[in-house]
Amino acid sequence: MTTRCPILFSPVSFLGLQLKNRVVVGPMTRTNAADDGLATAVMADYYAQYASGGFAMVIAEAAYVDEEYSQGWWNQPGIANAAQRDAWRQVTQAVHAAGASIILQLYHCGSLNQGNRFTKESLGPSAVRPPGKMAEHHGGSGLFPVPRAMDKQDMRRVAHSFVAAARHAIAAGFDGVEVHAANGYLLDQFLTTDTNLRSDDYGGPVANRVRFPREVLQLVRSAVPADKLVGIRLSPTKSTNIEYTWPGGVEEAREIFSTLGEVGNVYLHVSANLGIAEPVFGVAENLPSMARRFSGMPVIACGMLEDPDRAEHLLASAQADLVALSRAALADPDWPIRIQRGEIPLAFDYGAVEPNSKIETALAWRERKRAHLALPSAP
Ligand SMILES: Cc1cc2nc3c(=O)[nH]c(=O)nc-3n(C[C@H](O)[C@H](O)[C@H](O)COP(=O)(O)O)c2cc1C
């Protein structure tokens, strides 16, 4: 093994969870569940590959939390009922057996419903049609519907769905849960001025806009045993609006991160598709460093960190505690082993792997590429 990137590949205790190194798989929706949202054997194989490829932890894809408005895509897995909880066990067992930890991302689509078997309608902080169009590779087409503005009772129901889902996830063998408040989905819609036009104490200044995500995080943290991970994912940009940034810049970041950090015993996961290591808001600092500084909590950074030296630098300069790879992990689930061996990992190729294509397609592509390049399979 090479000594390249000694910090990246050294063990760490992350909020008490022992990890064999500091590289994790970012959450990636694969829409490969059964029609009723049950995780499948194919998913167990798929996730176990990351574990045997050397990743210390997997953040499993966004799973919907209730049987109402939370599902966003057809064939998305759920964690909303006992059958879904039990179906995830094959996944957690396979990943643990292959030597990694696994946590589950908890998700509510909010106004971005493009495939929900319980309803065609959607909820949001305000009745604002989300920008952009439904993704055709997810079976959607046209504009998103205008969501119904949530009242306080809706908010209580949703918060309790996150709690129930978190309990199901722990019972299914996950090592923790991550609350999805990024990329423009429900909790991010509360954070975002474009989609949150509320005039109550959940709208207006950022201190109000962060209130609901914080309440959900707090309730989930209280419901999950202290030795299991709880975190929250944040990103200024949205899947339907990559131009969006936090309008208040550093001060907005300070309010969001410090408020969420007050929950305690949680991690913050920050992502940016165009590069999380880049400085933001016109200052010299990047988002993970701000998240760490303002929250006082450990941070996972995700976004174009497939260059291991860049990832190592982020850790060495104490700007993040773990790095997450999404596209790079999808392209080569053996990424950690290859870097440690001094090999070049397979590169992500949008042309060959449609980002949200089915798992089988991704696996088939990888095998073709492996054969083509005559690359050795990792053990
Ligand atoms: C196929 C695919 C599916 C994704 N699904 C999710 C998801 O379920 N939850 C989420 O928070 N981010 C999701 N993302 C975003 C990634 O986790 C990550 O933030 C983004 O790809 C940037 O990181 P990267 O440069 O390492 O790929 C997805 C990305 C891809 C490519």
The ligand as an SDF file (V2000), in Angstrom:
LIG
                    3D

 31 33  0  0  0  0  0  0  0  0999 V2000
  -26.8840    9.6750   -9.5660 C   0  0  0  0  0  0  0  0  0  0  0  0
  -26.8850   10.7060   -8.4660 C   0  0  0  0  0  0  0  0  0  0  0  0
  -27.8710   10.6480   -7.5000 C   0  0  0  0  0  0  0  0  0  0  0  0
  -27.8650   11.5520   -6.4260 C   0  0  0  0  0  0  0  0  0  0  0  0
  -28.8000   11.4270   -5.4180 N   0  0  0  0  0  0  0  0  0  0  0  0
  -28.6790   12.1810   -4.2920 C   0  0  0  0  0  0  0  0  0  0  0  0
  -29.4850   11.9060   -3.1330 C   0  0  0  0  0  0  0  0  0  0  0  0
  -30.2890   10.9550   -3.0760 O   0  0  0  0  0  0  0  0  0  0  0  0
  -29.3230   12.7100   -2.0490 N   0  0  0  0  0  0  0  0  0  0  0  0
  -28.4400   13.7620   -2.0490 C   0  0  0  0  0  0  0  0  0  0  0  0
  -28.3280   14.4680   -1.0290 O   0  0  0  0  0  0  0  0  0  0  0  0
  -27.6440   14.0140   -3.1150 N   0  0  0  0  0  0  0  0  0  0  0  0
  -27.7220   13.2380   -4.2190 C   0  0  0  0  0  0  0  0  0  0  0  0
  -26.8500   13.4440   -5.2690 N   0  0  0  0  0  0  0  0  0  0  0  0
  -25.8050   14.4770   -5.1510 C   0  0  0  0  0  0  0  0  0  0  0  0
  -24.4800   13.8480   -4.7000 C   0  0  0  0  0  0  0  0  0  0  0  0
  -24.5670   13.1820   -3.4550 O   0  0  0  0  0  0  0  0  0  0  0  0
  -23.3440   14.8830   -4.6110 C   0  0  0  0  0  0  0  0  0  0  0  0
  -23.7140   15.9020   -3.7170 O   0  0  0  0  0  0  0  0  0  0  0  0
  -22.9760   15.4960   -5.9620 C   0  0  0  0  0  0  0  0  0  0  0  0
  -22.9490   14.5140   -6.9930 O   0  0  0  0  0  0  0  0  0  0  0  0
  -21.5980   16.1900   -5.8770 C   0  0  0  0  0  0  0  0  0  0  0  0
  -20.6090   15.2890   -5.3980 O   0  0  0  0  0  0  0  0  0  0  0  0
  -19.5800   14.4920   -6.3730 P   0  0  0  0  0  0  0  0  0  0  0  0
  -18.7710   15.5400   -7.0880 O   0  0  0  0  0  0  0  0  0  0  0  0
  -18.7320   13.6620   -5.4320 O   0  0  0  0  0  0  0  0  0  0  0  0
  -20.3940   13.6680   -7.2980 O   0  0  0  0  0  0  0  0  0  0  0  0
  -26.8660   12.5740   -6.3670 C   0  0  0  0  0  0  0  0  0  0  0  0
  -25.8990   12.6400   -7.3820 C   0  0  0  0  0  0  0  0  0  0  0  0
  -25.8860   11.7150   -8.4100 C   0  0  0  0  0  0  0  0  0  0  0  0
  -24.8040   11.7990   -9.4590 C   0  0  0  0  0  0  0  0  0  0  0  0
  1  2  1  0
  2  3  1  0
  2 30  2  0
  3  4  2  0
  4  5  1  0
  4 28  1  0
  5  6  2  0
  6  7  1  0
  6 13  1  0
  7  8  2  0
  7  9  1  0
  9 10  1  0
 10 11  2  0
 10 12  1  0
 12 13  2  0
 13 14  1  0
 14 15  1  0
 14 28  1  0
 15 16  1  0
 16 17  1  0
 16 18  1  0
 18 19  1  0
 18 20  1  0
 20 21  1  0
 20 22  1  0
 22 23  1  0
 23 24  1  0
 24 25  2  0
 24 26  1  0
 24 27  1  0
 28 29  2  0
 29 30  1  0
 30 31  1  0
M  END
$$$$
